[in-house]
Amino acid sequence: MQLSEQEIIRREKLTRLREMGINPYPAALYPVDATAESIKVHYEEGKKVIVSGRLMSRRIQGKASFAELQDSSGRIQVYFNRDEICPGEDKNHYNEVYKKLLDIGDIIGVEGELFTTQVGEKTIMVKGFSLLSKSLRPLPLPKKDAEGNTYDEFNDPELRYRQRYVDLVVNPKVKETFIKRTKITNSIREFYNERGYLEVETPILQPIPGGAAARPFLTHHNALNIPLYLRIANELYLKRLIVGGFDGVYEFSKDFRNEGMDRTHNPEFTVMELYVAYKDYNWMMETTEQLLEKVALDANGTSKVTVGENDIEFKAPYARVPILEAIKIHTGIDVAGMGEDELRETAKNLGLEVDETMGVGKLIDEIFGEKCEHHYVQPTFIIDYPKEMSPLTKEHRTNPALTERFELMVNGKELANAYSELNDPIDQRERFEEQLKLSEKGDDEAMFIDQDFLRALEYGMPPTSGIGIGIDRLVMLLTNNSSIQEVLFFPQMRPEKKAVELSEEAKQVLDSLKKVEMLPLADLKEQSGLSNKKWDKSIKELTKNNLAKVEKNEEGLFVKLG
């Protein structure tokens, strides 16, 4: 393992602490009785407190020092005085341990008394301190110059997502996002629990990946010697519970879809699904309006939230627009009644990429998604989807070509999907068989036929309405984050590239290139100031490790970042 100079020094300090008989990772309970926040809220001059946290800054001035401790609630100033900590002749605990062997990032516990400095800062006068955990890597803390400019901030997205534990320590606003996420899920639970609905759990490993049109992850169970799938949705299991006699059930479900990753999609995501007997999609729209207005108020204290440049109002009621009408409004084309071939031709004429595996449902979905969806910034129910798009949805009571389904669009993206649930087992079997035909045509997202679910329907399921709400997207909206990675503690990442060891000359050339991304080869060589031999070696080193590319165009040879 290649260690930096600072890491080597910290390990040397670790050894020295152990030689002094100090355990840098003690096992005993540390009797914390206050936090940074509680001290400030309930401040009492002279009060004795015991706190713990991470050492985030310090200013040593001989035998005295001001420092900052950061705990789960925030930061508090602490004052170290050599004679307070070491009242006897032996001053080693201050002179050696505190001044020389502690580092920024170490976790310590302090006992002391509260006082207020001359500038009004609430502070702990330290009477004693203990090392609770020695940090062996330096924190990437931002620095400020005399003019107040900030440098070296830990803001590279890939590093932040990959090392979320560091991100949470050095970027306090990140922590606020995840605290708000918990407030949002608690608010939803409170809303449903007050109405008597039961929170349940259903299987993640499933023999058939049902309840949605998506590509699943496949695994194998060795003991049973059968294939199993990570669930793409929990819908069919929750409906089995409605068959079994529950009037209302909901679940916060971790779902998995083996598909692309981008700013709004992660292969593992959270959905809240609710199913209530004796209700329909009209009732569900009204209930969803009430829910989201409450959640916005609980999370932010207002029903209006700012998302990017848009102010979004979650106060009920929300507009309702039939999907075929939406397509007509935004494309000028009436697709109602079009067959598969005509829809495919229409999609091509609109400049969309389509193929022969796509049936009527997918073609309409593609047209709406590309040409209409982004127009719906304020919460809008897109309703009454064609039957081909909704294999689990009850036929519309006034138009047999449509279904009683809605999707809630907010800020140009789908937030929720809901139905009057199909409970006719014969109709459901026919819909599944239509999906099977799509699968045979090559649609790898078409639904499987779940024979056990059909058997459950044959015992009788009451009229039911169900909804799925994307929790990650809801949190994005209510915390003004444009990327799903910002609201997941540990988003899926590509494999980490192994660190490349470069010569000092190659590092010098790479640093010059990073400033401009692309430069004429002759100019870069001149900037480097290297001899021909060292230049050739450096550029070969960078291109071999895919850190730089040499390209030729009409103007000559250029070097750009790899």
Secondary structure, DSSP 8 states (H G I E B T S, - for coil): ----HHHHHHHHHHHHHHHTT--SS--S-------HHHHHHT--TT-EEEEEEEEEEEEEETTEEEEEEEETTEEEEEEEEHHHH--SS--HIIIIIIIII--TT-EEEEEEEEEE-TT--EEEEEEEEEEEE---S-----EE-TT--EES-S--HHHHHHTHHHHHHH-HHHHHHHHHHHHHHHHHHHHHHHTT-EE----SEESS--SSS----EEEETTTTEEEEE-S--HHHHHHHHHTT-SEEEEEEEEE--S--BTTB-SEEEEEEEEEET--HHHHHHHHHHHHHHHHHHHHSSSEEEETTEEEE--S--EEEEHHHHHHHHHS---TT--HHHHHHHHHHTT----TT--HHHHHHHHHHHHTGGG--S-EEEE--BGGG-TTB-B-SS-TTBBSEEEEEETTEEEEEEEEB---HHHHHHHHHHHHHHHHTT-TTS----HHHHHHHHT---SEEEEEEEHHHHHHHHHT-S-GGGGSSS-------------HHHHHHHHHHHTTSEEEHHHHHHHHT--HHHHHHHHHHHHHTTSEEEEEETTEEEEEE-
